[in-house]
Amino acid sequence: MRNLFSFTPALVTMATLIFACNQNTAHTQAGALSDTMTQTHLRNATPDTPLDSLLKPYGEKQAQIWLYIDKSERILQVKIDTEIIKTYPVVLGGNPTGDKRMEGDQKTPEGVFQLRNLYPHARWSKFMWVDYPTAESWEKYNQAKEDGTIPKDASIGGEIGIHGVPEGMDALIDEGQDWTLGCISLKNAHIDELYAVCKKGTKIEIVP
């Protein structure tokens, strides 16, 4: 006589699949609920909502932030993956149109970079040092020399960063005055927010 408490292999397999399915469904539902809460949090945000508050729902994932800078729109966006967490107004170098090719052209470089270092700055609140020139920057620079679009004795330049404004000069951002030698400038309260969450190696993409 068969033991009533025994299970055939087929029944065991079926029970395992049902349990796994229920577990995956619960996990998916929890993930969807978390995503919904995060999206609601962002929708309820205002331009004055602090960045660290906007990042809290992301937990450990907030360490994956990167910066997207659109030169034509004069904006800097803080992103996680493709999701925009916060957008800041910025201004650029005094000759903003086009990619940087050499020292003194007052252009803001374009391409993909990383933060090389971050430190307080006596004149501009904070300085987040961008790793320009990269290998790609050198390729563009050398090609420009060959093309004759920059002088043969031109240097490539450096010391590009993301920083604030002189104390009391937030109007430079409000009025859209491109005043730097090639850096990206924000209001001091905004650079303070970025400085608190960025780190060496944070990715930066700068587009025309």
N, C-alpha and C positions, 0 to 999 in steps of 0.2 A: 504494500500500500504506500502511495506517495506521501511524503511529509507535507502537511498543509502549509508549513512555514518555509518551504524551499521555493526558490525562484529559478526559472529557466534562464539561460544566458540571454535570450531575446527580451524577457521581461526586465532583467537587470539593465540591459542596454537602453531600453525604452525609458525606464525610470531615470537613468543618468541623463539622457538627452532632455527630458522634461525639466529636471532640476536645473541643468545648465542653461536651458532656454529662459527659465524664470529668473535666474540670476542675471543673465545678460539683459533681459528686459528691464529689470529693476535698475541695473547700472545705467542703461540708456535713458530711462526716465529721470534718474537723478541728474545725469549730465544735461539733459534737456532743460530740467528745472533750473539748474545752475546757470546755463546759458541765458535763459529767459530773465532771471534775476539780474544778471550782469547787463543785459541789453536795456532793461528797465532803468537800472542805475545810471547808465550813460544817457538815456533819453531825458531823465530828470535833471541832468547836470546843467549848469549855466557856465558861461565863460569864466566866471569867478570861482567855480568849484575847484578847490586845490587838487593838484595832480595826484598827490599821495592818496587822497580820498577816492579818486576815480580808479586807482590801481588796486585798492584793497580787495575787491571781489575776485581778483585774478590770483590771489594767493601766491604760491611759488612761481607761477607763470609770469608774474610781473618782472622777474629778472630777465625776461627775454625781450624787453622793449628795444626798439630801434627808432631812429629819427629819419623822417622824410622831409626834405626841404624843396619846395617848389619855388624857383626864383621868379618866374613870371607872375605867380599869384602872391608872392611875398608872404609865404606861410611856412611854418615848421609844424609838422604833425608828429606826435608821439604815437607809435603803433606797437601792437602785439600781433604778430602774424600780419594779416591784412586789415585788422580792425583798428580804427582810429580812436584813440583814447582821449586826446585833447589836441587842439589846434591853437597855435600862437601866431600873432603877426610878427614879421621880421623885416629888417632892411638889410641891404647888401653893400658891396663895394661901390665906390663912387662912379664906376664905369661898368654897370651891372650886366649889360647885354653881351652874351658870348662867354666861352670857357676861358679860364685863366691859362695863359701860356708863358708868362714871364713875370719877374719881379717888377713892380712899379706900374703894371697895367691897370691896377685897381679893379680887377675882375674877381668874382667869386668862383672858385673852381667847381667843375661838374664831374660827377662820377660817384663811385662807391668808396667810402673811407671808413676809418675807425677812429675812436678817441684815443689819442696817444697818452694824454694826461689831463688832469683837472686840478685847478688850484685857485685860491682867492686872488683877486686883482685889485690893486690900490685905486685904479681909475675907473674900472668897468665892472665892479662887484665880483664877478667870477669869470674865469677863462677856462673853456673846455677846448683843449688843443687837438685839432684835426691832423691826421697823419699825411697831409699833403706835403711834398709830392710823393705819390705812390709810383709803382712801376709803370702803370698806365699813364700817369702824368708825365713821366720822363719820355715815354714814347711819343706823346703828343708834342712835347717841347722840342724833341729832336727833329720830328717831322716838320714842325713850323720853321725851324732853322733851315732845313733843307729846302723848304718851299720859298724861303725868303720873306715869310710873313712876320718874322721877328728878327732883330739884328743878330749877327753871328756872335757878338760878344755879350748878348743878353744872359742874365742868370735866371734860373727857374723860380727863385723865391721860396718862401716858406712862412712859418709862423701864422698860419691860418687857424682861426678858432671861432668858437661860438661864445659870445660874451654879452655883457650888459651895455649900459650907456653911462656917461658921466653923471654924477649925482644930480638929480633934479631935471634930467634931460629926456624923460620919457616921451616928450612931444616929438622927438626925432622919429619914434616909431609910429605914433598917432598920425603924423603928417607924411609918413612914407619917405623920409629923407635918407637916401643911400649915401652914407657918410664915411664908411670904413675904407680901409685900403684893400679889402677883399674878404674880410671876415663877415660872419652873420651876426647881427646884433638884435637883441630883444630888450624889452623892459627889464629893469633889475629884479622886480618881483618874479618875473617869469623865468629868468635865468637861474634864480635861486631855487625855484621848483625843479627845474631840469637837473641842476647840479646835485640835488639831494637823491635823485634816483638813477642817474647815469654813472658809468664806471669806465675804467680803461677797457678798451675793446668794444664798447658799444658801437654798433653799426650805424653809419650815416649814409644816406643816399641823397645826392643833390642833383636835381634835374633842371633843365633850362626853363 
